[in-house]
């Protein structure tokens, strides 16, 4: 079996190939900084080393299956990647002025099965490797002129990151490597739907990576309907885990709240959210729903979204209302993969 180079840091590359440390760094930089996966183009490596790489290593684990760009969302791009086993996974680049955010996936499918999510309705297949996670970022950045800037990274794509904890953490460290993209920890956010054990473990990591929690409802009855995992980890347990995280890290968390028309957008929903977010001093990120065909949910009218945000702000809760991004290219989690599978089944 070939050595998968994108799973490894520079030191590990050197050790696995029994080469000098500086050569491990050279290979890592070609892949991560220059986004070059062709060994023949790694011109500062000796010919013998390049021959060895061809024989024993794989520089990439993904193939780009399709790329869609939204003209309505100022260059939002969605990529569908094919994996070595034929499975597919997707990720998104969101551009806003001079800011670029990459939304990465950690699993093929998802077992959490949130009722409004296309990924959950597609089922769970397997975890991604660290390299498969990192390569999503490398491919998305290939044609981006970032200059001295680095992107923001959000682990909010397909899958529950804390159900693939080790690979998620390793991928973050690879993305932070100064020999690679060199992304600062505070530019990286991991989003969990409420995996309590993962939150507790994440609190012990020695870094400034941010944490967000996909909440979507602030009472157990409604949240259990939207997010079945809430039956295992109800809000009281989730709140305790978040308090542990806050005590250990002294870092603010964010609650993600997808606004669903007639489901969680009332003033009573806002009141419940205010009580929970206020007790934890959390920021709230409000996201109008990106409709998924066949699931029956729609986003609220914009004025109701704004009224919900205003209610939070009047209660001194820090809140952001996101603009719609990429609805015309199926940019919501799991939509592109789902459509790709539907087309394959009809051919």
N, C-alpha and C positions, 0 to 999 in steps of 0.2 A: 504494500500500500504506500502511495506517495505521501511525502510530508506536506501538510497543508500549511503554507507559510503565513497566511493571514490569521491563523490561530495563535501565532507566536510573536513574542517581543524580540528585540534585537539580540539580547543575550541568549535566548532560547534557540534562535536561528543558528547562531554561531556554534552552540553546543551540539545541536542535532546534526549539523553538517561537519562538525569538527574543523571549523575554520577559525580565523582570528576574529576577535570582537569587532574590529573596525569593519570587517567584511560583512558581519551580521548587520551592522548599522547601515552599510551601503545598500544591502538588499531591502531592508525594511524601508529606507527612505525612498527607493525607487517605487515601491508599491504604495506607500502611504502618503508621501509628499507629492510625488510626480504622477501617481495613479497609473503607473506602467506595470502591466502584467506579463509582458512579453520579455523573456529572458534575453533574447538577442538584442534588445534595445537598451539593456543595462550595460552601457558601453565602458564604464569604468571598472567592470569586473573582468578578470582574465578569461580567455577563451575556454580554458580547462574548467574553470568554475562554472561558467555558463553551460557547458556540456553536462556537468554533474547536476546542475539544477534541472535541466531538461529531463534527465534520466530518473531523478529521485524526488522531485518536488512538483507541487502545483501552486502557482502563484495566485490563482483565483478559484473560488468555489461557486460563483454565480454567473449566469448569463442573462443579459438584458433581453427580455421577451417583448416588452413594449414600453413606450414612453409617451405620455400624453401631456400637453401643455395647455393650460387654460388661458384663453385670451381675455376672459372676464375677470380673472383673479390675479392680474399683474404678474403673470409668469409662474403661477403655481404649477408644479410638475408632479406627475404621479408615475412611478415606475413599477412594472411587474417583472420580477426576476424568476428565472427558472433555476432550480437547484439540481445538483448532480443526480438525485434520485427521481427527477421528473416532477417533483412538487413545485409549487409556486408560492411566492411571498411578495408583498408589496411595501413600498415606502413612498414618502411624499416630501418634496421640497416646497417650502412656502416662502415667498419673497415679499417683503414689505419695506419699501424705500430701499435703504442700503443694508437692511437686516435680512439674513437668510436663516431659516429654521428647517432642520431635517427631522422628519418623523420616522422613526425606525421600528421595525418589527422584531420580536424576540422568539416567536413560535410560528410554526405552520398551523394555522387555525388557532382555536382557543377552546378550552374546556369549561370556561366560566359561564358561557351562554347567557350574557346579558340580553334582555328581550328585544332591545332596539338595535343590536349590533349585527352587521352582516357576517363578521368573522365568527361569532359564536354560533350562528345558525349553520355554518359550514362544517362544524365539528373540529376536533383536535387531531392532528396527525403526529407531530413530533416537535421537540425543541430545536432551535437553531444553534449552530456552533458559534463561538465568539467571532470567528472569521466571517461567517455568513452575515452576522449583524454588522460588523465593521464595514464590509464591502458595500453594503447598501449606501453608506455615507460616501465612500470613495467614488462609486459610480455616479451618484447624484451630483457630486462636486466636479466631475471631470470637465465639464464645459463652463464652469462658473469662474469668472474673473474675481477672485476674492481679495487680491492684493495682500495686504498685511492683516486683513480681517479673518476671523474664524467664525464658523457658523454656530448657531445654537443647536443643541441636540435634545430632542424629546423622545423618550421611550414610550410612545403612545400609539404605536401601530398595532399590527396583529399580535395577539397573545398577551398573557399576563406575565410581566417581567419577573416577578418574584416566584413564579413557578418554573423559571429557568434561571435561578438566582446566580449560580456560579458563572455561567456563560455571560450573563448580563454584566456582572461586575468585572469580569475579565475584559469584555469588549470596551467598557468604559475606560479601563486603564490603558488599553491599546489606543483609544482615541485621544487620551490625554498625553500620550508619550511625546516628549519634546523632539524625538526623531521622526515623528509622524505629523499628524494634524496639529498637535499641541493645543488641544482645546482645554480651556480653563474649566475647572470643576463647577464653578457657578454658572457656566453656560450650559450645563447638562442637567436635565430633569428626568427622573424616573417616575412613571405614573403607575400606581397600583389600584386595583378595584377594591382592595381591602384585605389583602393577605396579611393577617396579623403577624404571623411568624416572620414573614419577610420584612415587615416594617421594623420589628424588634431587632432583627439581624442587621438591617441597613443602618440602624442607629449606632452600631458599633464600628462602622467603616470609618477609617481615618481620612476623611476628605470633606469637601464643601459641596458635594453634589446635592442637588435639590430633590425634594420629594413632593409629589402631588398625589392626591387621593380622589379617585373617581367616585363621587358621592351620589349625585342625581336625585336623592331623596333623603330627608332627615328624620323620617319615622320608619320604624322597622317593617310595618305592614306594606307600605308602598315600596320601600327599598328592596324587600324580599321579592316582590313581584317583578321589579326591574332587574335586580341583580341576585340570582339564586344563592350566591356565596354568602349573602347577608344572613341566611338561615344558620350557617355555621359560625359566622363571626358577626353577630348583631352589633348595632351601633354602640352599645355600651362597651363591648370588648374592643371595637375599633377605636373608640375614644381613649380607652386605657392605653392601647398600644401607641397612639399618637402622643399622648402625654409622656410616655416613656421616651419616645423619640425626641420630643421637645426638651425634656429634662437633660438628656444626654448630649444633645447637639446645640441647643439654644438657637435653632434655625426655624424660621417661619415655614409652615407648609401651605400648600394651595389645595383648595377643594375644586375639582372639576364638576361642573353642573351642566349637563346637556339639557337644554330647554325643549320640552316636548309639549306640543299644543294640547291643553286640556288635561294634562297628566301631572306636571310638576311646576306649573307656571302661575299658580294662584298666589294671592297675598298670604294665605295660610301656609303655603309651602315656603314662601319667603320668611315668614315669622319663625317657622321651625328651623330654617337654615340660619337665620340671624342668631338664634339661641345657641346653636352648636358651634358655628364659626366664631362667634363672640367669645365663647368660653375657651376656645383654643387659639384665639388671635390669628385666625387663618385668613389668607387672601382667598377670594372666590373668583374663579374664571368661568364666566357664563358663555355657553356655546350653543347658539341656535342649531337645532338638529339638521343634519344633512340627510335628506330622505333616502331610504333604502327600499327599492321596489319589493312589494310583497309583505312588508312588516307592519304597515298600517299606521305608522307614526308620521307626524308632520311638525314642522317648526311653528312656533307661535308667530302672530303678526309682529312686525318690528316694534310697534308702539308698546305692545305688552312686554316684550323683552326689555325695552328701555324702562318701563314702569317697574319691572322686577328688580333691575339694577338700581334704580333710584331708591326703592324701598330699602335695599341693603345699605346704600351709601348714607341715607338719612339716619340709619341706626349705627353709623360709624363703622360699618364693615367695608374694608377695602375690596373693591370689585371691578372687574374688567368685563365688558361685553364684546365678544369677538365678532368680527365681520365674517360674512359667509365667504369661504375660500374653496373654490374648485368643485362646486356642485356639478358643473357641466362636464367634469372628467371623472366622475365617480370617486372623488377624493376621500370619502369617508372610509373608515377602517374596514377592509375586507370586500369592498364593493367591486373593485376591478378584478380581483381573484375570482369572486363569485361569478361575474359575467363571463370571464374566460372559461371557467368550468362549464357553465351553461352552454356556451357555444361549442365546446369540445364534445359535449354529450349529444348535441344535435347533429353533429357531422358524422 
